[in-house]
């Protein structure tokens, strides 16, 4: 048994064009018919044809003769069916277009790996997305607001229009392939719930979860839910103001050095891979400054979990260690590929 043919977007579009041409032909035939049968002026004949085909139901322009009434019946019988067909095809085209756009977005997200999922696109979420995109990172935003989704669509940023608390939303955003999850939902309880869902879905430690909290009392709950880092914008704002007052020149330098879009340098993480150039070699032997044009600010030891700030030159690096490096984009790329053996 043959399956019924599903109309494609092109087929529906052709049917709409044909239907529109049919309506135009009916309007012309109707106008000419009333002029010929009733002897009306063209404008009256056109108006009568329009209210008949559109089923508005206004009173007749003038009393109709028997021939005019039969003509009106025939015109309505043919025209109303044509209008109904066009309306159904227009709705079908809109639904098909929306479906195709959704499938295209799903394919785009499915191709991503190592991206960042942003739950919530308020003012803070928008700023975070802007910084990540400026840094060359892939992002997927989960939000339910039509206005915010329209902004994301216009900016060409991948999105999932749904409730972030739903597991299906996280899966659709590719949380199982993501490098990180940023929780900036307006309610702390929502952030806790999404963190729990993400940890249940993704059973791996390399999914880094950051959450914004409005209340300091929610910090412990977020950490217990599996959040790696909890940030309070109010506390950060207070600390930043104090630092600006106490050390204005240091603050100005750090803002220029680390701010996105300011100086062409970034403070980045570089993980040393097994068997790479940096595996088993000391800092002094590498000579980061001349070889990679980079400065090693700190080292996170994989074996002990110890964090070393301004490490000694004799420190021997090992696979799994994470370097905290200050460098511009191209030297940083070379350091990751040639030195650490990373894939970027």
N, C-alpha and C positions, 0 to 999 in steps of 0.2 A: 504494500500500500504506500503510495507516494505521500510524502509529507507536504503540508500546505506551504506555499511560498511565502516567505516573510518579506514584506515590502522593504526595500532599502531606502536610504535617504535620497538617492538620486531618483529612484522611481517615484517616491512621494512628491518630490519637487516637480517632476514632469507632470504628474497628475494635477498638482495645484495650478501650474501654468495652463494646462488644457482646460481646467475648470474655470479659471479666470477668463480665458478666451471665450468659453461657452457663455458665461454671464454677460460679457460685453456684447456677444452676438444676440442674446436674449433681450438685452436692453434696447439694442437697435431694432430688432424685430417688433418688440412691444411698442416702442415709440412710433414706428412706421405704421403698425397695425391700428393704433388708436387714431392716428392722423387720417388713415384711409377709411376706416369703418365709421368713426364718429365725427370726423371732420374737425378735430380739435387742433389748437395751436401746438407747435412742437414742444414748448415748455410744459404745457398741461399734460400732453401725452407722455413725456419723459417722466414727470412727477407721478402720474398714475402707474406707470410701469415700475417705478422704483418702490412705491409703497406696496404694490402687489407682490413683487419678488422678495422684498424684505419682511413681509408679513407684519408690517407696522399696524395695519388695521384702521387707518384714518378713513374718513368719509370719502366717497367718490368725488372727483372734481366736478362732474356733471352727471345727471341721470344717464344710465347706459341703455342702449337699445338691446333687443334680444341677441343680436349678432355680437354686440360689444360684451354682453355678459358671458356668452359662450367663449369668446376670445379670451376674456379674463380668466375663466376657469382653466382653459388649456395652458395659458401662460403661467398661472400659479402652479398647476400640476407639474409642469416641466421645471420651472424655475426654482421652486422651493426644494425639490430633490437635489438640484444642482448646488444650491447654497449649502444644504446639509452635508453633501459630499465634500465640498471645499473646506467647510469648518472642521470636519473630522480629520481631513488630511493635514490641515494646518496644525491641529493639536498633535497628530502623529509625528509631524516633522519636528515640532518643538521637543517632544519626548525623545525622539530618536537623536536629536542634536545633543540634548542633555546627557543621554546615555553614552554617546560617543565621547563626549568631553570627559565624563567620569571614567570611562575605560582608558582613555589616553592618560589621564592623571594617575590611574592605578598602575599602568605600565611604566610610567616615568618613575614612580616611587619604588616599584619592584626592581628597577635597575640600580637603585642606590644601595650603598654599603658603607659603613663607617660614618654615617651621617648623624645629625643631631635632631632629636624630636623635641619640639617646643610645645608644651601643653599650656595654651592660653596666649592670646594675642592682644592683650591690653597695651597700655603705653610702655610698660616695662618689657613685655614680650616683643613688641615691635622694635624697641631699641636693641635688645639682645639679638634678634634676627638680623638687624642691619649690621651689627658688629661682626657676627659670624659670616655673613655673606661677604662683607668687605675683606675678611680674612681668608676668603676662598674656601669656606666650609659649606658642605651641603646640609640643608635643613628641610624638615617637614613640620608644618605647623598643624596642630589640632585645635579647632575652635568651631563653635556652633553659630556664631553671629553672621547673618547674611552680609552686613555692611563690612565686617572685617574680612570675610571670605572674598568679597568683591575687591577689596584693596590688595589682598594676596594674589588674586588672579591677575589683576592689572599689573602687579609687579613681577609676575612670572615665577612666584615662589610656590613650590609644591605644598598642598594642604589636604587635610581630611576634615570635612565638615561634619562634625559629630561631637558627642559628649566625650571628653577625655577620660571620664571615669569608666567607660565601657571598654572591656578587654578587646573587643573587635576593633575599636578605634586604634588602639596601640598596635595591634597586629597589622592593620591596614597601613599604618605609618611606618611599618618596617622596624618595630622595636627590637625584633630578634636579630637584626643585622646592624643596629645602630651602635655608635660609639658612646653616645651620651643621651641623657634625658633631662630636660630643663623644665621644672615645675613652677609656673608662675600663674597659677589659677588664683582667683580672688579669695577663695576660702581655704584656710589651712587644712580643714578636714578633707577637702577634695584632693589636696596635694598628698596627704597621707594615704588616701585610698588608691590614688594612681600609682604611688610608689610601691605599695603592697602588690598591686596587680602586675606592675612591671617586673618586680623581683620573682613573682610566681611564674611569669611567662618566660623570662630570660634567666636561665640557670648558669650564669657565668659572671665572673668578678670584674671583667673589663668593661661592663656597662656602668659608666660613671653617671650618678644621678645628683643633680643640684636642685635645691628647692628654695623658693622664697617664702619667708614666714612673716606674718603680720604681728604675731604675738610671741614673745620670748618663751612662753609656757609651752608652745607647740614644738619647740626644738627637739626635746627628748622623744616625742612621739614620732617625728619625722625620721630621726636617726634610727629608732627601733624598727621603723617601717622599711629600712634599707637605703635611706638617703645617705650619700657619701659626704655631702657638704650642705649645710643649712646657712643661708645668708639672710640677714635682716637689713633691708635698705635703710631703716631708721638708724640703726647702730652704725652702719657704714657711713651714712651721711654725717652723723655726729663726729665720728673719728676723723673723717676727711676735713671737716671744718676746723677741728682742733689742730690737726697736723698743718693745715694751711696757715693758721695763726702762729703756731710755734716755730715752724720751719718753712717759711714761704719759698725760699730759693730751692730747697730740696724738693718741695712739692711741685714747683714749676718744672724742674728738671725731670722728675719722674713722669709727670704728665706728658711731656714732650717725648720722652724715651719709650713709654709703654702705651701711650694712647693710640687707639686705632685711627689710622688716617693722618698721623702727625709725622714723626720721623720714620724713616724706612727701616725700622728695627722692631723685632718682636722678642719677647721673653717666651721661649718655647721649650717643650719637652722632647727629648731625643732618647729613645730606648735602644740600648745596645743589643744587637742580635748575636746569636751564637755563631762563632767563626768569622765575624766581621773584622775589619781593620782595627777597631778600637778594643776588641775583646782580648784581654790579657796584656795590655800596654799601659804604661803610666802616663799621667797628664803631661809631664815635662817632655816625654818622648814624642807625644803627638804634636806639640807646639800648635795649639788651636789658632792662635792669633795669626801666624803667618801662613799656615796651611789651609785653614777654613775661614779666616777672617771672622772668628767668633770668640766670645768670652764665656767661659764656664763659670757660672755663678754658684752652682751647687750640684751635689750628686746625691741621689737617693739609692742607697745600697739595696740590692735585691735580696741578698742573703740574710741581712739583719733587720732591714726596714729602717735603718738609721738614715737620717737626713744630714748631710754635711754642707754647711755654708762656707764658701770660699775655701774649697778643699786644698790640701797640700799638693804640691807639684809631684811628689813621689807616689801619690795614690795610684794603685794599679786598678784599672777598670775591668769589670767582669760582665759577661753576658747577663742580661736582665737588669743591669743598672740603668737608672734614668738620669740623664744629664739635663740640668736646667741651664739653658744656653741663651745668651743675648746675641742676636745676629740679624742681618737683613735677609730678605726672602731667598735670593739666589745662593749665598753661602750656606744658609740653613738647609736648602734642598740638597746641596752637594754633601754636607755633613751627614745628613740622614741616609743618603744613598751610598756614597763612597766610604764614609767612615763607619756608620752604625749598621749598614746592611739592611736598612728599612726600605719598604716599598711605599712610594707616595703617588 
